[in-house]
């Protein structure tokens, strides 16, 4: 914790700085696993406190170079709420998607949106995600779908994103990509990692051309419940292990 807080700017509380460091690390991990689309996707984290502010990337900073100080604090109307606001640009489509989720789902502290080749490929398949493998079964009957409406610049789309997500923590954006949330940064990363792996597996399995074998409905439901039972402690353990993948990778993300 002392190392995490060493670069905290004067006047910023520890909770916000911790959120910034966690989010910068998450950007680096998404880059490490090649889930980026250059500057065109986004991850956000709710800032602890009653103000309903959240952090998102400064538009143009690549994920592998993200630092805590590169993140921009905005409100639910998309206004930058920190010093030097004029020099801190954010992705308008990112604001639309992320503000929708943060407005409606206070249980989801972190939201991740990706445009990976395999995620987009599955989003284009009419049947959606199939229960082909253990990673996919984490989302069995726990996955939402949202039809494509164009680049997400229309704030009116927020109510439809919220409606379609419902009570779930993961959603496939048809013809677009993947969207997940988590009660913590660690859970959100676990969700996007597993959903991406499930999509990778599905694309490869379908490309093989062989008849597919699916687990029984009973086994699918049982496996999903097993994933539901994962605790915050488990996600924290997973997260601490993942952080070792990005230690020493360029300028410290905690800066």
N, C-alpha and C positions, 0 to 999 in steps of 0.2 A: 504493500500500500504506500509506503514512504516513497519508493521509486516512482510509483504511478502519479503521485501528487507533486513530484519535484518541480515540474514545469508549469504548475498552475499559476495563471496570471493573478496579479493582485486584484482583489475585489470579486473574484469568482468563487462561489462556494464549492466545497468538495464534491457535492452530489453532481453538479453540472460537469465539473472537470472529469469525474469518473465516467459519466455518460459519454463525454467527448472521446476519452481514451478508448473506451470499449467500442464505440462506433468506428473510430479510426482503425482499430485492430480488425474489426469485422470487414471493412472495405479491403484491407490488405489480404485477409483470408479468402475473400471472394475472388480477388485477383490471383492469388496463389493457385486456386483451383480452376482458373481459366473460365470463370463465369461472368466476365465483363463484356461490354459492348462499347469499348472505348469510353466516351464521355456520356453515353446515352441511357444509362440506367441509374438507379438511385436506391439508397438505403436511408432510413430515418429512425431516430430514437426520440422518445418523449423525454423532455427535460423534467426531472422531479420537481414537484411544486404545484401550486394551484393556478398558475398562469396559462396553462394549456399551450405552452411553447414546445417546439420540437426542433431537433437538429437534422440538417440535411447537407449534402455535399455542396461545396462551392463549385458551380458549373465550370468545367474545363480542367479540374484537377483529376488526374488519372487515379484509378483505385489503388494501384500499387505504391503510389507516392503520398497517399492521404495521411495527414497528421491531425491531431486533435484541434490545432489552431486553424485548420483549413475548413472546418465545419461551420455552418451558418445557422444561427438561431432565428427561427421565424415563428409567426403566430398562425392561427388557423385561417387568416385572411391572406396569407402569403407575404406579409410585411416583415422585413428584416428588423429584428428588435435588439440590435446591438450597435456598437460604435462603428463608424465608417461604413454605414449601410450602403452607400452609393457604389462602393467598390466590390460588393459581395453579391454576385449574380447567382441565381438558382434556376434550375430547370422548371419551366412552367408546367410541363406535363407531369413532372415529378411532384410538384405541389398539389396538383389536382388529385392524383392517385393517393398520395400519402395523407393529405389532409382529410380525405374522405374516411379513411380507416381510423385515423386518430380521433376524429370527431365522434365516430359511432362506437368505437371499441376501446374503452379505457383499459380493458384488460390486456391489450396488446401494446406493450411498451416499444416494440421494435417492428418495423415493416421492411421487407426486402422485395425488390422487383428486379427480375433478370430477363435478358433476351438471349439465352443460349441457343445454339443450333438445335440441340435435342429437345429443349423445352418448347421452342417454337414449333418444331416438327410435330410433337404430340398435340400441341394446341391446335394444329391444323387437321388432326385426325378426328373424324366425326364421333368415334366411340370414346374419345378422351383417354384417360389413363386406365390401363387394364391391370387387373390384380395378378400380375405375372410373377412378382418376386417379393422377397421380404421387405425391401425398401418401399415398394408400392403399397404394401398392406398397411403401412403406417397411416395411409390416407384412405383406407377402405371406408366408404360411406362418410368420409370426413373431408371431402374435397368439393369445392364450389367451382362454377363456370360462369364466365361473363363474356357475352358476345362483343365482338369488335365493333367500335363506333368511330374509328379514325384515331388520329393522334389525340391524346387525352388533354385537350386544351379547353374543353367546354366544362365549366364548373357544374352544369346541370347533370353531367354524367356521374357526379359523386353519389347522388341518391341511388342510382342503379348499381353502382359498385357495391355500396353498402347492402342494398337489398339482396344482391346475388351472393355476396360473401356469407350472409346470415350468421350462424353461430360458429362457423369454421375458422381454422387458422391457416388455410391454404386454398388458393384459387388458381385455376388455369384461365388466363386471359386469351380467349379464342383468337387465333391468327396473330398472336402478339407475344406471349411469353408467360412467365410464372410470377406469382405473388404469394408471399407467406408473411405471417406475423408470429410473434412469440411474446410470452409474458416477460421474458428476459432476452437480452442479446444472444445469450447462449442457446436458448430454445429456438429462436428464430434461425440461427445458423444451422442448427441440427435439422430443422424443417426444410430449409432450402437445399442443404446437402443431400438429404434423403430424397427429396422430390426430384432433384436433378439426376441423381443416380437411377431412380426409377425410370425417368424419361430416357436416359441413355440406354438402359437395358431394353426398354420396349422398342426403341428404334432398331437396335441390333437384332433383337429376336424376330421382329417382323421382316427385317431385311434377309434373314436366313431362309425364308420361304417354307420352312417345315411347319407341320401342324403344331399348334401351341397347346401346352398342358397347363390348365389353371387349377389352383387349389380349390377345395370345396368351399362353399359359402360358409360352412361352420368354421373351417380353419381360418378363412379370411377374417371373419368377425372376431374370433379368438385372438388372432395376432394383433388386430387393431386395438383390442382392449389391453393387450400386453404393452403396447406402445403408450397407451393412455396412462399407464401406471408409472411411467418414468417420472422421477421426482426432480425438483429444482436442484437437489444435491447432485443427482446424476448429470444433469445438463451442465452444472458448474464444473464438475470433474472433467467432462468432455471438453469444455471450453478451455480450461487450464492446459490440457494436453495440446489442443490445437494451437494455442498461442506460441508454443515452442517452434512451430513451423515458420513463424515470421520474425522471430527475434534476430536482430542483426541485419535485417533486410532494408538497407538504405537508411535515410534519416529516421530517427526514432519516431514511431507513430505517436508517442506520448509527449510530443513537443508542439 
